[in-house]
């Protein structure tokens, strides 16, 4: 696949759009509008009792409050691990001494470039949360059984949380 043209019709501080034209090996032209994003870090924070820390916040796109794994976007020049450490502190106040990568994935690669990386965060120390001005976040500890049941019952519907939880349950850290 070869990109033959790319324009940026819209840009925000969080994401930007590109209108791309590409040609495949058979000479067929593809025209796509892609949502471009720096990427995100997702944190599967576990306490000494193996409980999982979830945050609850209102998500405008879903028009409801969702329980989710803490997560946030990468700032320019930041690695996924650096973003994970920063975002865990900001959203929950916790810092972790041990970090291991669980999985990386593209949540919707048909039109979004964003890549998410899920980290297991362990050996936690509590501190004050520092959410952004427009964030109203509540955090709570859940057992793995509770999270699994909530996913199965449709009470947890956030894709990164489902992917992170299942990766941890079935594959463990890499």
C-alpha positions as a Markdown table, in Angstrom:
| # | Residue | x | y | z |
|---|---|---|---|---|
| 1 | Unk | 0.0 | 0.0 | 0.0 |
| 2 | Unk | 1.4 | 3.4 | -0.9 |
| 3 | Unk | 0.0 | 6.7 | 0.3 |
| 4 | Unk | -0.2 | 9.1 | -2.7 |
| 5 | Unk | -1.7 | 12.1 | -0.9 |
| 6 | Unk | -2.6 | 13.1 | 2.7 |
| 7 | Unk | -4.3 | 16.3 | 3.9 |
| 8 | Unk | -5.2 | 17.5 | 7.4 |
| 9 | Unk | -8.7 | 19.0 | 7.2 |
| 10 | Unk | -9.2 | 19.2 | 11.0 |
| 11 | Unk | -6.8 | 19.3 | 14.0 |
| 12 | Unk | -7.4 | 19.5 | 17.8 |
| 13 | Unk | -4.9 | 19.2 | 20.7 |
| 14 | Unk | -6.1 | 15.6 | 21.2 |
| 15 | Unk | -6.5 | 14.2 | 17.7 |
| 16 | Unk | -6.4 | 15.2 | 14.1 |
| 17 | Unk | -8.0 | 14.0 | 10.9 |
| 18 | Unk | -6.2 | 13.1 | 7.7 |
| 19 | Unk | -7.9 | 12.6 | 4.3 |
| 20 | Unk | -5.7 | 10.0 | 2.7 |
| 21 | Unk | -5.5 | 8.5 | -0.8 |
| 22 | Unk | -3.5 | 5.3 | -1.3 |
| 23 | Unk | -2.9 | 2.8 | -4.1 |
| 24 | Unk | -2.6 | -0.9 | -3.4 |
| 25 | Unk | -0.5 | -3.5 | -5.3 |
| 26 | Unk | -3.2 | -4.1 | -7.9 |
| 27 | Unk | -3.5 | -0.4 | -8.6 |
| 28 | Unk | -6.8 | 0.1 | -6.8 |
| 29 | Unk | -7.2 | 3.5 | -5.1 |
| 30 | Unk | -8.4 | 3.8 | -1.5 |
| 31 | Unk | -9.8 | 7.0 | -0.1 |
| 32 | Unk | -10.1 | 7.1 | 3.7 |
| 33 | Unk | -10.5 | 9.7 | 6.5 |
| 34 | Unk | -8.4 | 8.6 | 9.4 |
| 35 | Unk | -8.6 | 9.8 | 13.0 |
| 36 | Unk | -5.0 | 10.3 | 14.1 |
| 37 | Unk | -4.0 | 10.0 | 17.8 |
| 38 | Unk | -0.7 | 9.9 | 19.8 |
| 39 | Unk | -1.8 | 6.7 | 21.4 |
| 40 | Unk | -3.0 | 5.8 | 24.9 |
| 41 | Unk | -1.7 | 4.0 | 28.0 |
| 42 | Unk | -4.1 | 1.9 | 30.1 |
| 43 | Unk | -3.3 | 0.8 | 33.6 |
| 44 | Unk | -4.4 | -2.5 | 35.3 |
| 45 | Unk | -3.6 | -1.5 | 38.8 |
| 46 | Unk | -3.7 | -4.4 | 41.3 |
| 47 | Unk | -3.4 | -4.1 | 45.1 |
| 48 | Unk | -1.8 | -6.7 | 47.4 |
| 49 | Unk | -5.1 | -8.6 | 47.5 |
| 50 | Unk | -5.3 | -8.8 | 43.7 |
| 51 | Unk | -8.2 | -6.4 | 43.5 |
| 52 | Unk | -8.5 | -4.2 | 40.4 |
| 53 | Unk | -8.7 | -0.4 | 40.6 |
| 54 | Unk | -11.4 | 1.0 | 38.3 |
| 55 | Unk | -12.4 | 4.6 | 37.8 |
| 56 | Unk | -15.9 | 5.9 | 37.0 |
| 57 | Unk | -16.4 | 8.9 | 34.9 |
| 58 | Unk | -19.0 | 10.4 | 32.5 |
| 59 | Unk | -18.2 | 9.7 | 28.9 |
| 60 | Unk | -20.0 | 12.1 | 26.6 |
| 61 | Unk | -19.8 | 9.8 | 23.5 |
| 62 | Unk | -21.5 | 7.0 | 25.5 |
| 63 | Unk | -23.8 | 9.5 | 27.2 |
| 64 | Unk | -23.3 | 7.7 | 30.6 |
| 65 | Unk | -20.9 | 7.1 | 33.4 |
| 66 | Unk | -18.6 | 4.1 | 32.8 |
| 67 | Unk | -16.4 | 2.0 | 35.0 |
| 68 | Unk | -13.1 | 1.7 | 33.3 |
| 69 | Unk | -9.4 | 0.9 | 33.8 |
| 70 | Unk | -7.6 | 4.2 | 34.3 |
| 71 | Unk | -6.1 | 5.4 | 31.0 |
| 72 | Unk | -5.0 | 8.5 | 29.2 |
| 73 | Unk | -3.3 | 9.7 | 26.0 |
| 74 | Unk | 0.4 | 10.0 | 25.4 |
| 75 | Unk | 1.8 | 13.5 | 25.4 |
| 76 | Unk | 4.1 | 14.4 | 22.6 |
| 77 | Unk | 7.5 | 12.6 | 23.0 |
| 78 | Unk | 6.2 | 10.4 | 25.9 |
| 79 | Unk | 6.5 | 6.6 | 25.8 |
| 80 | Unk | 3.4 | 4.5 | 26.7 |
| 81 | Unk | 5.1 | 3.6 | 30.1 |
| 82 | Unk | 5.8 | 7.2 | 30.9 |
| 83 | Unk | 2.2 | 8.1 | 30.1 |
| 84 | Unk | 0.9 | 5.2 | 32.2 |
| 85 | Unk | 2.9 | 6.3 | 35.3 |
| 86 | Unk | 1.7 | 9.9 | 34.9 |
| 87 | Unk | -1.9 | 9.0 | 34.2 |
| 88 | Unk | -2.2 | 6.6 | 37.1 |
| 89 | Unk | -1.0 | 9.3 | 39.5 |
| 90 | Unk | -3.3 | 12.0 | 37.9 |
| 91 | Unk | -6.5 | 9.9 | 37.9 |
| 92 | Unk | -6.1 | 7.9 | 41.0 |
| 93 | Unk | -3.3 | 9.2 | 43.1 |
| 94 | Unk | -1.5 | 5.9 | 43.1 |
| 95 | Unk | 2.1 | 5.2 | 42.1 |
| 96 | Unk | 3.4 | 1.7 | 41.3 |
| 97 | Unk | 6.8 | 0.3 | 41.9 |
| 98 | Unk | 6.4 | -2.6 | 39.4 |
| 99 | Unk | 5.2 | -2.2 | 35.8 |
| 100 | Unk | 4.8 | -4.9 | 33.2 |
| 101 | Unk | 3.3 | -4.7 | 29.7 |
| 102 | Unk | 0.2 | -6.8 | 29.2 |
| 103 | Unk | -0.9 | -6.1 | 25.6 |
| 104 | Unk | -1.0 | -3.5 | 22.8 |
| 105 | Unk | -3.9 | -3.2 | 20.4 |
| 106 | Unk | -5.7 | -0.9 | 18.0 |
| 107 | Unk | -9.3 | -0.5 | 19.3 |
| 108 | Unk | -10.8 | 0.4 | 15.9 |
| 109 | Unk | -8.3 | 0.3 | 13.1 |
| 110 | Unk | -10.8 | 0.8 | 10.3 |
| 111 | Unk | -10.7 | 4.5 | 10.8 |
| 112 | Unk | -8.7 | 5.3 | 14.0 |
| 113 | Unk | -4.9 | 5.1 | 14.2 |
| 114 | Unk | -4.8 | 5.1 | 18.0 |
| 115 | Unk | -2.8 | 2.3 | 19.6 |
| 116 | Unk | -3.5 | 1.4 | 23.2 |
| 117 | Unk | -0.9 | -0.3 | 25.5 |
| 118 | Unk | -2.1 | -1.9 | 28.7 |
| 119 | Unk | 0.3 | -2.2 | 31.7 |
| 120 | Unk | 0.0 | -4.2 | 34.9 |
| 121 | Unk | 0.8 | -1.8 | 37.8 |
| 122 | Unk | 1.7 | -3.5 | 41.1 |
| 123 | Unk | 3.2 | -2.7 | 44.5 |
| 124 | Unk | 1.2 | 0.5 | 44.8 |
| 125 | Unk | 1.6 | 3.5 | 47.0 |
| 126 | Unk | -1.4 | 5.9 | 47.6 |
| 127 | Unk | -1.3 | 9.6 | 47.1 |
| 128 | Unk | -3.5 | 12.5 | 46.1 |
| 129 | Unk | -5.2 | 12.3 | 42.7 |
| 130 | Unk | -4.7 | 15.2 | 40.3 |
| 131 | Unk | -7.4 | 15.0 | 37.7 |
| 132 | Unk | -7.6 | 17.5 | 34.9 |
| 133 | Unk | -10.0 | 20.4 | 35.4 |
| 134 | Unk | -12.8 | 18.9 | 33.2 |
| 135 | Unk | -12.5 | 15.4 | 34.8 |
| 136 | Unk | -14.8 | 14.2 | 37.7 |
| 137 | Unk | -13.4 | 10.8 | 38.6 |
| 138 | Unk | -14.4 | 8.3 | 41.3 |
| 139 | Unk | -12.2 | 5.2 | 41.9 |
| 140 | Unk | -13.0 | 1.9 | 43.6 |
| 141 | Unk | -11.4 | -1.5 | 44.1 |
| 142 | Unk | -13.1 | -4.6 | 42.6 |
| 143 | Unk | -12.3 | -8.3 | 42.8 |
| 144 | Unk | -11.5 | -10.1 | 39.6 |
| 145 | Unk | -14.8 | -12.0 | 40.0 |
| 146 | Unk | -16.8 | -8.8 | 40.3 |
| 147 | Unk | -15.1 | -7.3 | 37.1 |
| 148 | Unk | -15.7 | -10.6 | 35.2 |
| 149 | Unk | -19.4 | -10.7 | 36.2 |
| 150 | Unk | -19.8 | -7.0 | 35.3 |
| 151 | Unk | -18.4 | -7.6 | 31.9 |
| 152 | Unk | -20.5 | -10.6 | 31.3 |
| 153 | Unk | -23.7 | -8.8 | 32.5 |
| 154 | Unk | -23.0 | -5.7 | 30.3 |
| 155 | Unk | -22.3 | -3.4 | 33.2 |
| 156 | Unk | -18.7 | -2.8 | 32.1 |
| 157 | Unk | -18.8 | -2.0 | 28.4 |
| 158 | Unk | -15.5 | -0.1 | 27.9 |
| 159 | Unk | -13.4 | -1.9 | 25.3 |
| 160 | Unk | -10.0 | -1.1 | 26.8 |
| 161 | Unk | -11.2 | -2.4 | 30.2 |
| 162 | Unk | -12.5 | -5.6 | 28.7 |
| 163 | Unk | -9.4 | -6.2 | 26.6 |
| 164 | Unk | -7.0 | -5.4 | 29.5 |
| 165 | Unk | -8.9 | -7.6 | 32.0 |
| 166 | Unk | -9.1 | -10.5 | 29.6 |
| 167 | Unk | -5.4 | -10.2 | 28.7 |
| 168 | Unk | -4.5 | -10.2 | 32.4 |
| 169 | Unk | -6.8 | -13.2 | 33.1 |
| 170 | Unk | -5.8 | -15.3 | 30.2 |
| 171 | Unk | -2.2 | -14.4 | 29.3 |
| 172 | Unk | -0.7 | -12.6 | 32.2 |
| 173 | Unk | 2.1 | -10.1 | 31.8 |
| 174 | Unk | 4.5 | -10.3 | 28.9 |
